[in-house]
């Protein structure tokens, strides 16, 4: 069997955890195994955790492989569809303090549902594809993760990290935060 057809071990671990935890959350909701407040926290941590893991670990460099990218894209699309189906569901409504000013500049954009964070992976992957295309056109190289690197040379790929890698990593982090918290 060709080694290029196999997923890297780091991808197998992250994909396995993503699918297992996602199914656990869905099952817990349907069987009411976890109270709603805790489920809300799990959803937020799950959505952030998966997407941040893709960004900060070596898994980001694997997204250059279209097969791996489309596996993640399918998961992100499924999560996005769940978000669309549940965004008006009263079970996932956030009830705020009476002191919460909805007309405040920032507060008017903050989501009213707990499943909003499920769109994070989808938004991240679309942004990654755009930033990676720009990176390839400008430098000829694909985007690398810059987190956890101790020098200006990427540990796994053995290529110099450029300022553009850093800028796009910061922008991807901002995309994660914004897509998880806003409508």
Secondary structure by P-SEA (a helix, b strand, c coil): ccccccccaaaaaaaaaaaaaaaaaaaaaaaccccaaaaaaaaaaaaaaaaaaacccccccccccaaaaaaaaaaaaaaaaaaaacccccccbbbbccccccccccccccccccccccaaaaaaaaaaaaaaaaaaaaccccccccccccccccccccccccaaaaaaaaaaaaaaaaaaccc
